[in-house]
Amino acid sequence: LPELMEASGARLREVGTTNRTRVTDYPATDDAALLLKVHPSNYRIEGFTEEAALADLVALGRSAGIPVVFDAGSGLLDAKTPWLRQGPPAWLAGEPGVRQAMETGADLVLFSGDKLLGGPQAGIVVGREDLVGRLRRHPAARALRCGGPVLGALGATLELYASGDAAANIPLWKMATAPVDQVEQRAEGLLASAGVGGRTAQGESAAGAGSVPRGGIPTSLVVVDRPGADLVWPRLLAAGPVPVVARREAGSTVIDLRTVEPAHDPVVAQALAAACAG
């Protein structure tokens, strides 16, 4: 990101240190065009850490008369997840919501169209009308704007949130909120159907293309421990008529059915059976 921003002609003034940044670390803002805060959506810094709160940066920006831009990263529309009947799941703890960032007073909020939003890959900017208008009129916007298919898919995704149907119809939320016992039943049924002599095991699913690095979702895994399973089987599975992507772990081939549509379980079972025969 720093190299990309510098390529635009922006001059970056980094503040704080790798693990600790306070609002008092920000220097005089007389010549600054904006204040930027980027949420670490695909990594975490552990240990003695501190970061400037968005509310404090908004107050600093207001006093200096410059806009505050917050890159929320993952595209979680609302930290309260009103589209989920049971409320925010534990694995979303600490993930900022776009709505909350706007309510805090950020002038612009940037986030992804995929990841936790669950739509097509895209970059989205929301916020002050005058600033969004300046971005829209910039010559680079013509080269970077989304095409019709992406906008259509994005509109359909947002309509599901607006209608309250996101949990049941957006694949991300449908998969992420499936009870772990249902995933385990599917895993056991798949192994019985494939007849490969594997086993099930407890594990964790990664959500949103790595957007919640510490927020693993409990799941049940299909594990094959045969000799060479970690080297040969993933290649055989990926080379089938319908490629199946597995992962290698501790000498075994692992498939997480939380990442598979239930209707596709027979396809995975056939691929496992074919890999065994091969």
N, C-alpha and C positions, 0 to 999 in steps of 0.2 A: 504493500500500500504506500509506504513513503516514496518509493521510486516512481510509482504511478502519479502521485500527487505532484512531485517535483517535475515530472515530465510535462505537466500542464502549465508550468511557469510559476507555480506557487512556491513561496519561500517558507519552509517549515521551521518552527522554533519549538523544539522539544523541551519538555519541562519534567522535573522530578527525576527519579531513577527507575530502573527496571521493575523493582518490586514495591516502591513507595512513592506516591505522588500526592501531595496535598494542594489545596486551592491556594495556599500561601506561597507555593512554589512558582506560581505563574508570575512572570515579570510584568513590568508596566505594559499596558495594552494600547498605548497611544498609536502605534503604527500597525496594529494587528487588524486583519480584515474579518476574522472570525475565530471563535474558540471551538475546537473539535475534540470530542470524546469518542473513543472507539471501544465498544464492548468486546472483550476477548471471547468471541462466540465459539471458537474451535480449539481453544487451549486454556489452561489455567496455570497461574503462578502460585505455588504453594509456599507455606512458611510465614515469615513476617512480612505481610503485605498490607498496603493501604492505597486507596485511590480517592481522587477528588469526586465527591458526590455530584450528580448532575444538577441537583437543586442549587448547590453552592456555585457551580459554574454559571448557571442561569442568572443568579444574583450578580455575579461578577460581570457577566455580559451586559446586563441591564445597566449597571453603574457606569460601564465604559461605553455604552451605546453601540455595541457590536453584536452580531447574531451568534447564537450557540447552535452547533450542529452535532447531533448524536447519531452515531452509526450503531443501531441496535443489532445489526447482524442477522439474527436467525429468522426474524419475521413473526414472532409471537405477537399477534394482534392485541391481546389483552391478557395480562398476567393473571387475571381472575378466571380465565377460560370459561366464560358463560355458556359456551357451546357444549361443555361437558357437565353432565348431570351431577357427577360426584365432586366437581370442583377441580382445582389444580392438582395434578398428580405430584407425588414427592420428587420425581426425577426432574421436575421443572423448577425446583427451588432455586431462587437467585437469578432466574432468567428474566431480563427486563421485557416489559410489554410496550408495544408501540403506543397504545392509548395512554399508559401511565407517563411515558416520556413526553408526550404532547401536553398532558395535564400539568406536568412539572414546569413546563414553559419553554422547552426546546423549540427553537425557531424552525429547524428542519430536522426530520428524522429519516434516516436511510435504513433500508432492510431488504432482505431477499424475498423473491417471489416463491421460491421453493422451500427447502428446509422446513421450519416449523409452520410456515404458512400453508405448505402442502400443495402449491400450484406449480406453474411452469418456472423454469429458471429465468430470472429477470431481476433487475435492480429497481427498487421503488423509492421515490422521494415524496414525503408528505410534509406539510407545514404551512408557513406563512404564504399567502397568495402572491405577494409581490416577489418573494424570493424564488418560489417555484416558477413564476412567470419569467424571471431572468434566466433561469436554467433552461426553460423551454425555448427561449429565443436565442440561446447561444449556438453558434454555428456547429459545434461538436454534437449537439443534440440530434441533428439529422442523421449523423453516422451511427449514433449509439442507441437510437430509439428502437423500441420493440416493433416487430412486424405484426400483421393481422392475426395469424394463428396464436401467437403468444398472448396478445391482448384478449383474444376470444377466450382462451383457456383461463387467463387470469380473471376475467370478468365472471366466468362461470364459477370459479373457486370462491370469489368474494360473495357471489349471490348465495352460495350454500351457507356461508357464515351469517349473512343477513336474514336468511329464512329459518335459521336454527337447525339446519340439516348437516352441519359440518361433521359432527361426530360419526354419523352413520354413513356419509357418502364421500368424504375426503379420505383416500386410502391411508395417508399418514396417521390420522386420528383413529380411524377404524382399526388399524393394525396395532397402534401403540396402546390403545385402551382395551384390547381383547384380554379377558381374564387369563391368568397364567395356567389355570387348570384346563381351559379350553385348548390352549396351545399344546399342553402335555398330552391331552387325549388325541389330538391330531398327530403328534409325533409318534405315539404308540401305534395308532392306526396305520400310519405311513410305513413304519418298520414291518408291521405284520403283512402289509400288502406287498412290500418289496421283497420280503424274504431274504434279507441280507445278514441277519444276525447281529444287528447293531444294538445300541442301547440309547436310552434317554438320559439327560443330565440337566441339572439346573445351570442357568447361565444368565447373561445380561445382553440385552439388545442395545445398540447405539442408535440414538434418535437424531433425526434431522440432519443427515450428512455430517455428523460430528459436531453439530451446533451446541450440544449439551455434553461436553466431554466428561463431566463427573456424574452425569445423570443417567446411569444405566437402568434399563427397564427389565425387571425380572422376567425370565422366559424359560422355556424348556427346549433343549437342543436335541437334535438327532446326531448321534456320534457313532462313527464306524472306526473300530480299532484294528482292523486287519493289517498285517504287515505291508508296509509300503502305502498305506491308505493316505498318508499325508502328502505323498509325492505323486502317485499315479492317479488316484481317484479324482482329485480336483480337475485334472486335465481331461480325463474321460468324461466327467460330467459336463464340462464346458464344451466338449467337442460333439455332444449329441445333437440329434435333430432339433431339439429345443434346449438350448444351453442352460445349464443350472450352475449358478455360481455358489460355490462352497468356500469355506476357509480352512486353513490348516492350523491345528492347535495341539501342541504336546504329542506329536506323532499320530494324530487322528484327523479324520475328515469330519467337519462339523457343518451342519445345516441348521439355520435358525428359522423355524416356520412362522415366527412372528413377522418376518419380512416377506412372506409368501401369501398370496391370496388363497383362501381355503379351496376355491374351485380349481386351483393349480396343483393341489396335493397329489392327484393321480399322475400328473406329468413328472413330478419329482420322484415319485415311487418307481415309475417306469425307468427313469434315468438311473436311479440307484441299482435297480435290477440289471439293467444293461451293463453298467460299470462292473458289477460283480461277475457277470458272464464273460466280460472282456478280460 
